[in-house]
Each structure stands twice: as structure tokens, then as C-alpha cells.
């Protein structure tokens, strides 16, 4: 097992070579552990730190060149609760950070975090393929010990989530012992008091439990050339920045906007990118994080730290009127390819129908030949995909081919397909007499064809099974050039 002294020596060496080009005085450079700015200590009278309602929103002004504001939301505290069977109450899920209570900067010393991660597609902790020693945790549970950069994990994997104890500067034997007695059933995940490593105490518990960022509060998302940035803001005790900052590989601390913070690589956080970088800091009664991840094929010439600099520098406290104006701009703008997430190739259309931002795209099928693949997406709620067999040139074809890609029985959703040569417009009509004009691409998969797409608001279908939707293609003179049920 790795000793605490060896881990601390490794941390010192890593800190000496790590640097982050930051905003204001957040410049990278060689520094040893404890030589960075003194971040807020995690300890206090009350271990639990929950967010409070924001008094004013944070605005990005201006949005840096090359980035597009793609999402903006505010969820007041109390909207991210789950039912805790142990207490019989709805509570936020919290992780607990343990550290040395005598340190002015908790993250300068040995620290341990115990928490859980939810979700199937992305979870916190080492990937399932990461090699690690299996250990018996008692009660029929098996854990896996995985050293990863400056920290070591004890991971307990289930079908849809991971329970973990992760430490930096903690002996592996102590981590395994802590994992054996960890209580993962309560809303605030914690260690049994007898299993807390010597010299450590529970200092702060808060949300979210598997990454830096807001479980509730303000969230902002931006997209660039192959990069995705997320901003999270909560009003909370500055001690919460220690829990969020644990997820960043920065043992000594970095100044962010002139405030003590953490900056560097994210380690094991639930953000879907092992190369993610981020900043965490406390300012003016708020705790903030900015994270950059790859979005598709990242432009490798783009410097993620420079993107972080631009966003962090341009944040300011605004008004709710400004917030609503920015949110309105996003909601009324057709989504881009990047926002839709349907891939970078092929033929693409998008639009806005009511409060739904939608997109439809068509790409050559993976097997080639006369097969295409399609993606029908509602930006806020997800979408579906499938394959189309190319019809003879001149026929109008829909993506569904009679098999609905929209919510069952609703008669609504994103529909699309391929229009024949000579098409100037495509209209979608519903069984109850409504009509919607589709968006058309300038090009299609074959000469003179065009891809079409539309969003149809849902409606309760009548008894029986009549065609709910019908697509009709017209030429510039209004002559029908094709029709098909959708």
C-alpha cells in the first residue's frame, strides 16, 4: 500500500510542475504545496452547507468571440431534492469532505471525500476499465482501489451509480477501512465515526456530490469550436468552495479573479471528459465554478485555459431583467449543430416551435449504399434516431416510415425526411386540420434533393389508427411533387 508520506511527496512534485494560465493574478508557475493563496477553510460550526436563493444573477458580458451562449437557467434551492427513506423527508443529496481542522486552507492537507454518483451514461470516479485491486468491504460488498493522479479511489459499483470514498494524501488502508463503514443510504453520505482516518474530521457537506457545480442555482452553458463550457453559481457559505475545489487537481491553490480558488484538471468528476479543466472560487457571498470539456472533436489548437480565462474575466453580477433577456434570446434562436448534438456531418435543419427548440439531421448510413441514418432532437428533452432506406429519386420520404419517433400516442414531436428534386416547400398536416411548414436544407443526399424537418406540437389522437400526420412537397408553383404519411 502507498504510504501517506510518499503520496505527499508525489503531490509536491506534481504541484511544482502544474500551472494554469488564469485571469487577473491566476497565472501558472512553479510553486510548492501551501505556497498558493489561502482558500477558505472547510470547517465550521455546522457541517452542512446548502445554497440559498440568489439575490442577483451572474451575467456573461460580453460573450467571448468564438463562443455561443446555448443555455441559461436558474433553479431555486429545493428543486433538486430526492426522497430519503431513512429520514422520510425530501432532501438534497450531499457528499461530505473530511480534512485537517487545524489547517487554514483545508485543501492544502490530506483530504477525503465520501459521496455517490448517479446516472448511467456518465458517473464520477475511475472508468469501469480502470485497473484496480479488489477489496472485501463486508456485507457482501466488493470495492475496487484505483490510484488516479493525485488521489486514490475506493469505488463500489452498481448498475446505475457509483458509491465512492476518495482521498488525497490518505493511506490506502485507511481509505478501505473508511469505505467499509461508510453510510451511503442517508441523504448526507458520511463515514462511521470510528472509521475516520486519524487527524481528520468532517468539515463540510454539500451538493452536488460528484462534481463541482450547482445542484441548484444558476447554470450557464456555452459552446465553441469543439468545446463546451459550463458555469455554475450558488449563494452559499464560502466553505462550499472547498468541497467543489476537491475535484480539481490543485493542491496549493490558485487565485481566480483575485480570490483564493482552485484551478486545474478535473479528476474523476461527473462531466464526461477525462481532459476537463476548471476553476472554483468564492466571491461576494457566492460560490462559482467554470468547467471546459470537449464537445465532439475539439479543435486541438484551442487552448482550454484561454477559454476559461475569457469566460471567468467577463462574468459580472447583473439584473434579473438582463437574465430574462439573455434567456429569451436563446429560446427564440434555432439550435446549431453543436447544440443539437446530432453530429457534425450530413444535412441539417432546425427551428423553434413555441417553446421547443428542435433539430433534424440526416447522415450517410454506416454501412453505406442506399441507407441513411437520421437524428430527431428536441434540445431540452432529448431525441431519437434510426435508419432510412433511400427511395427512388423523386419520392418524398419521412424519417419515421410509419414507425413513430415521436411520443407514443401524442401525434407530435420532431419529424423529417427527404424531399424530391424540385421541392420548394414541405407542409405537414395533422388529422385535426393543423398545418405546419417544414424547414428545408439547401442540399440533400442526392442531386437536387433537400432534407426537411419540423416540430409538431402533441395532440391527443382520435380512436382508431388514422394517419396522424401527412407530409406534402410542393414546387415553386404550388404543384404537389410528393406526399407521404408520417
C-alpha positions in Angstrom: 0.0 0.0 0.0 1.1 3.6 -0.7 2.2 5.5 2.3 1.0 9.0 3.2 4.5 10.3 3.0 5.0 9.0 -0.5 1.7 10.5 -1.6 2.5 13.8 -0.2 5.9 13.8 -1.9 4.2 13.0 -5.2 1.8 15.8 -4.6 4.6 18.3 -4.0 6.3 17.2 -7.2 3.1 17.4 -9.2 2.3 20.9 -7.8 5.8 22.1 -8.8 5.2 21.3 -12.5 1.5 22.2 -12.7 0.4 25.6 -13.9 -2.7 27.2 -15.2 -2.8 30.4 -17.2 -5.5 32.3 -15.2 -7.3 35.6 -15.3 -6.1 38.6 -13.3 -3.4 37.1 -10.9 -4.3 33.5 -11.7 -1.0 32.9 -13.5 0.6 29.5 -13.7 4.1 28.9 -12.4 6.2 26.8 -10.2 5.0 26.7 -6.6 5.2 24.1 -3.8 2.3 22.9 -1.7 1.0 25.5 0.7 2.6 28.3 -1.4 -0.7 29.2 -3.2 -3.3 31.6 -1.9 -5.1 30.6 1.3 -8.5 29.3 0.3 -11.4 29.3 2.7 -11.1 26.5 5.3 -13.9 24.0 5.2 -14.5 23.7 8.9 -17.3 25.5 10.8 -19.9 25.1 13.4 -22.4 23.5 11.0 -21.0 20.8 8.7 -23.9 21.1 6.2 -23.7 24.0 3.7 -26.8 24.3 1.4 -27.3 27.0 -1.2 -29.6 30.0 -0.6 -31.7 31.9 -3.2 -29.6 34.1 -5.4 -30.1 37.8 -4.7 -29.0 38.7 -8.3 -27.9 36.6 -11.3 -24.4 36.4 -12.8 -24.2 37.6 -16.4 -21.5 36.9 -19.0 -20.8 40.3 -20.6 -19.7 40.2 -23.3 -19.9 36.6 -24.6 -16.3 36.0 -25.8 -15.7 35.8 -29.6 -15.9 32.2 -30.8 -18.4 31.1 -28.1 -22.1 30.9 -28.2 -24.4 31.1 -25.1 -26.5 28.0 -25.5 -28.2 27.6 -22.1 -29.2 29.7 -19.1 -31.3 28.6 -16.2 -32.0 29.3 -12.5 -33.3 26.6 -10.2 -34.1 27.9 -6.7 -32.9 25.8 -3.7 -35.3 22.9 -3.0 -35.8 21.9 -6.7 -33.2 19.1 -6.7 -34.4 17.0 -3.8 -34.8 13.3 -3.5 -36.8 11.1 -1.1 -34.6 9.8 1.7 -36.2 6.7 3.0 -34.1 6.8 6.1 -35.5 10.1 7.3 -38.8 10.1 5.5 -38.0 13.5 4.0 -37.1 15.1 0.7 -33.5 16.3 1.0 -30.6 17.3 -1.3 -28.0 14.6 -1.9 -24.8 15.7 -0.3 -21.2 14.5 -0.2 -19.0 15.0 2.9 -15.5 16.4 2.9 -13.1 15.3 5.7 -9.8 17.2 6.4 -7.4 18.5 9.0 -9.4 21.1 11.1 -6.2 22.9 12.1 -5.2 23.9 8.6 -6.1 27.5 7.4 -6.6 26.0 3.9 -8.2 22.6 4.2 -7.2 21.6 0.6 -3.5 22.2 1.4 -3.5 19.0 3.5 -4.8 15.4 3.4 -8.5 15.3 2.4 -11.1 12.6 1.9 -14.5 12.9 0.2 -17.3 10.3 0.5 -20.2 10.5 -1.9 -22.3 8.9 -4.6 -22.7 9.4 -8.3 -25.9 8.9 -10.2 -26.6 8.2 -13.9 -25.8 5.6 -16.4 -24.1 7.4 -19.2 -21.6 9.4 -17.1 -20.6 8.7 -13.5 -17.9 10.1 -11.2 -14.9 8.0 -10.4 -12.5 5.9 -12.4 -14.0 4.3 -15.5 -15.1 0.6 -15.4 -12.0 -0.3 -17.4 -9.5 1.3 -14.9 -7.4 -1.4 -13.3 -7.7 -1.7 -9.5 -7.2 -4.1 -6.6 -10.5 -5.7 -5.5 -11.1 -5.5 -1.7 -13.7 -7.0 0.6 -15.8 -4.3 2.2 -18.0 -6.7 4.2 -21.7 -7.3 4.0 -21.3 -9.0 0.6 -19.9 -5.8 -1.0 -16.7 -5.6 -3.1 -14.8 -2.4 -3.8 -12.0 -1.5 -6.1 -9.0 0.5 -5.1 -7.8 2.7 -8.0 -4.9 5.2 -7.7 -5.5 8.1 -10.2 -3.1 11.0 -10.5 -3.0 12.8 -7.1 -5.8 10.8 -5.4 -6.9 7.2 -4.7 -10.4 5.9 -5.0 -12.3 3.1 -3.3 -15.2 2.5 -5.7 -18.3 0.4 -5.2 -20.1 0.0 -8.5 -23.8 -0.7 -9.1 -25.9 -0.8 -12.2 -26.7 2.9 -12.5 -24.5 4.6 -10.0 -21.2 4.5 -8.0 -20.5 4.9 -4.3 -17.1 6.1 -3.5 -14.5 7.1 -0.9 -11.7 9.1 -2.5 -8.7 10.6 -0.8 -5.6 12.7 -1.4 -2.7 12.2 1.0 -4.5 9.3 2.7 -3.1 5.8 3.2 -4.9 3.2 1.1 -5.6 1.0 4.1 -7.3 3.9 5.8 -9.4 4.6 2.7 -10.5 0.9 2.6 -11.4 1.0 6.3 -13.4 4.2 5.8 -15.3 2.6 2.9 -16.3 -0.4 5.0 -18.1 1.8 7.4 -19.5 4.5 5.0 -23.2 5.2 5.2 -24.4 5.6 1.6 -28.1 5.4 2.4 -28.6 8.8 4.0 -29.1 12.0 2.1 -25.8 13.3 3.5 -23.3 10.5 2.8 -20.8 10.1 5.7 -18.3 7.8 7.4 -18.8 6.0 10.6 -17.1 8.0 13.3 -14.8 5.1 14.2 -13.6 4.8 10.6 -12.5 8.4 10.0 -8.7 8.4 9.4 -6.6 9.8 12.3 -6.3 13.6 12.2 -9.3 14.2 10.0 -12.8 15.5 10.9 -16.0 16.0 8.8 -15.7 19.7 7.8 -18.3 20.4 5.1 -21.2 18.5 3.4 -23.0 19.9 0.4 -24.2 19.4 -3.2 -23.7 18.2 -5.8 -22.0 15.1 -4.6 -20.0 14.1 -7.8 -18.6 17.3 -9.4 -18.0 21.0 -8.9 -21.1 23.0 -9.8 -24.6 23.6 -8.8 -27.2 21.1 -7.9 -29.5 24.1 -7.7 -28.7 27.7 -8.5 -27.7 29.4 -11.8 -26.4 27.4 -14.7 -24.9 28.7 -17.9 -23.6 26.8 -20.9 -21.6 27.9 -23.8 -20.3 26.2 -27.0 -17.3 26.8 -29.1 -15.3 25.0 -31.7 -15.3 21.6 -30.2 -15.5 22.9 -26.7 -18.3 23.1 -24.1 -18.2 25.4 -21.1 -20.5 25.3 -18.1 -20.8 28.0 -15.4 -22.5 27.3 -12.0 -23.3 29.9 -9.4 -24.9 29.5 -5.9 -25.2 31.8 -3.0 -23.6 29.9 -0.1 -21.0 29.9 2.6 -17.5 30.1 1.1 -16.7 26.8 2.7 -18.6 25.1 -0.1 -15.8 26.1 -2.4 -13.6 23.6 -0.6 -15.9 20.7 -1.4 -16.2 21.8 -5.0 -12.5 22.5 -5.2 -11.6 19.0 -4.1 -12.5 17.8 -7.6 -9.7 19.9 -9.2 -6.1 18.9 -9.1 -4.6 21.9 -7.4 -3.1 21.0 -4.0 -1.8 24.5 -3.2 -4.5 26.8 -4.7 -4.7 29.5 -7.4 -6.1 33.0 -7.3 -9.2 33.4 -9.6 -10.4 36.9 -10.2 -8.3 38.0 -7.3 -9.9 35.5 -4.9 -8.3 32.3 -3.5 -9.5 29.3 -5.5 -8.7 26.1 -7.2 -7.7 25.7 -10.9 -6.5 22.8 -13.0 -7.5 19.4 -14.3 -10.8 17.8 -13.0 -10.2 14.4 -11.5 -13.0 11.8 -11.8 -15.8 14.3 -11.8 -19.1 13.5 -13.4 -18.6 15.7 -16.5 -17.9 13.2 -19.2 -14.4 14.2 -20.3 -11.2 12.9 -18.7 -9.3 16.0 -20.0 -11.7 18.5 -18.5 -10.3 21.6 -16.7 -12.0 24.0 -14.4 -11.9 26.8 -11.8 -13.7 27.0 -8.5 -13.7 30.1 -6.2 -15.8 32.1 -3.7 -16.7 35.7 -4.4 -19.1 38.2 -2.9 -21.2 35.6 -1.0 -21.3 33.2 -3.9 -19.5 30.0 -4.9 -18.8 29.7 -8.6 -17.3 27.1 -11.0 -16.4 27.2 -14.6 -15.6 24.0 -16.5 -14.4 23.3 -20.0 -14.9 19.9 -21.7 -14.5 18.6 -25.2 -17.7 18.7 -27.3 -17.2 16.3 -30.2 -13.9 16.7 -32.0 -12.3 19.5 -30.1 -10.1 21.9 -32.0 -6.7 20.9 -30.6 -5.3 24.3 -31.5 -7.8 25.9 -29.0 -6.3 26.4 -25.5 -8.9 25.4 -22.9 -7.2 27.6 -20.3 -7.7 30.6 -22.6 -11.4 29.8 -23.0 -11.6 29.6 -19.2 -9.8 33.0 -18.9 -12.2 34.7 -21.3 -15.3 33.4 -19.5 -14.1 34.0 -16.0 -12.9 37.5 -16.8 -16.3 38.5 -18.3 -18.6 37.4 -15.5 -20.4 40.1 -13.6 -23.4 40.5 -11.3 -26.4 41.6 -13.4 -30.1 42.0 -13.0 -33.0 39.6 -13.5 -34.1 41.7 -16.4 -30.8 41.1 -18.1 -31.1 37.4 -17.3 -34.5 37.1 -18.8 -33.4 39.0 -21.9 -30.5 36.6 -22.5 -32.7 33.6 -21.8 -35.2 34.9 -24.3 -32.5 35.2 -27.0 -31.6 31.6 -26.5 -35.2 30.3 -26.5 -36.1 32.0 -29.8 -32.9 31.0 -31.7 -32.9 27.8 -33.8 -30.3 25.5 -32.4 -27.0 25.0 -34.1 -25.5 21.6 -35.0 -23.3 21.7 -31.9 -26.3 22.4 -29.6 -28.4 19.7 -31.2 -25.7 17.1 -30.7 -26.7 15.2 -33.9 -23.2 15.0 -35.3 -21.0 17.3 -37.4 -21.6 15.7 -40.8 -24.6 15.4 -43.1 -27.6 17.6 -43.8 -29.1 19.6 -41.0 -32.3 21.7 -40.4 -33.5 23.3 -37.1 -36.2 25.6 -35.8 -38.3 26.9 -32.9 -41.9 25.9 -32.4 -43.5 27.5 -29.3 -41.1 26.9 -26.5 -39.4 23.9 -28.2 -36.1 24.2 -30.0 -35.7 21.3 -32.3 -33.4 19.9 -35.0 -33.3 17.1 -37.6 -30.3 15.8 -39.5 -29.6 13.1 -42.0 -26.2 11.4 -42.5 -24.9 8.6 -44.8 -25.5 5.3 -43.1 -22.6 3.5 -41.5 -23.0 0.6 -44.0 -23.0 2.9 -47.0 -25.1 2.1 -50.0 -28.7 3.1 -50.1 -29.1 3.5 -46.3 -29.2 6.8 -44.4 -29.3 7.5 -40.6 -31.4 10.3 -39.1 -31.4 12.2 -35.8 -34.6 13.9 -34.5 -33.8 16.1 -31.5 -35.7 18.3 -29.0 -32.8 20.3 -27.4 -34.2 20.5 -23.9 -35.5 16.9 -23.7 -33.5 14.6 -26.0 -34.5 12.8 -29.1 -34.3 9.7 -31.2 -32.7 8.3 -34.3 -32.9 5.5 -36.8 -32.3 4.5 -40.4 -33.9 5.2 -43.7 -33.7 3.2 -46.9 -33.3 5.6 -49.7 -36.3 5.6 -52.1 -36.1 6.1 -55.8 -35.2 9.6 -56.7 -38.4 11.7 -57.0 -40.2 10.2 -54.0 -40.9 12.1 -50.8 -39.8 10.1 -47.7 -40.3 10.7 -44.0 -37.9 9.7 -41.2 -40.5 7.6 -39.4 -41.6 5.4 -42.3 -44.8 4.9 -40.4 -43.0 3.9 -37.2 -43.2 6.9 -34.9 -40.1 8.6 -33.5 -42.4 10.9 -31.5 -44.0 10.3 -28.1 -46.4 7.4 -28.4 -50.0 8.5 -28.9 -49.3 12.2 -28.8 -49.2 12.9 -32.6 -46.4 15.3 -32.0 -42.6 15.6 -32.0 -39.8 16.1 -34.4 -40.4 14.7 -37.9 -38.3 15.0 -41.1 -37.2 13.3 -44.2 -36.0 13.8 -47.8 -37.9 15.9 -50.4 -37.6 15.1 -54.1 -35.9 17.4 -56.7 -38.0 20.5 -57.5 -39.3 20.9 -53.9 -39.8 24.5 -52.8 -41.7 23.8 -49.6 -43.0 20.9 -47.5 -46.2 21.2 -45.4 -47.2 18.8 -42.6 -50.9 18.5 -42.0 -52.5 16.8 -38.9 -55.6 14.7 -38.7 -57.3 17.6 -36.9 -56.6 20.2 -39.6 -53.5 21.9 -38.4 -50.7 22.8 -40.9 -47.0 23.4 -40.3 -44.4 24.4 -42.8 -41.1 22.4 -42.6 -37.6 23.9 -42.7 -35.6 22.9 -45.8 -31.9 22.4 -46.3 -30.2 23.8 -49.3 -28.8 20.4 -50.3 -29.7 16.8 -49.7 -28.1 13.4 -50.0 -28.6 13.2 -53.8 -28.6 15.8 -56.6 -31.4 18.4 -56.2 -32.9 16.7 -53.2 -33.5 18.6 -49.9 -33.7 17.5 -46.3 -36.9 18.7 -44.5 -37.8 18.8 -40.8 -40.5 20.2 -38.5 -41.8 20.0 -34.9 -45.4 19.2 -34.5 -47.0 20.0 -31.0 -48.6 17.0 -29.4 -52.3 16.4 -29.5 -54.5 13.5 -28.3 -55.2 11.2 -31.3 -58.7 10.1 -32.1 -59.9 6.5 -31.6 -58.7 4.0 -34.2 -55.5 4.4 -36.2 -55.8 7.0 -39.0 -52.7 8.7 -40.3 -51.9 11.3 -37.7 -49.6 13.4 -39.9 -49.2 13.8 -43.7 -46.2 15.4 -45.4 -46.7 17.1 -48.8 -44.0 18.5 -51.0 -44.8 21.4 -53.4 -42.8 23.0 -56.2 -42.4 26.8 -56.6 -45.7 27.0 -58.5 -47.6 25.2 -55.7 -47.9 21.9 -57.6 -47.7 18.7 -55.5 -44.5 16.8 -56.2 -44.9 14.1 -53.5 -46.9 13.1 -50.4 -46.4 10.5 -47.7 -47.9 9.6 -44.3 -45.5 10.4 -41.4 
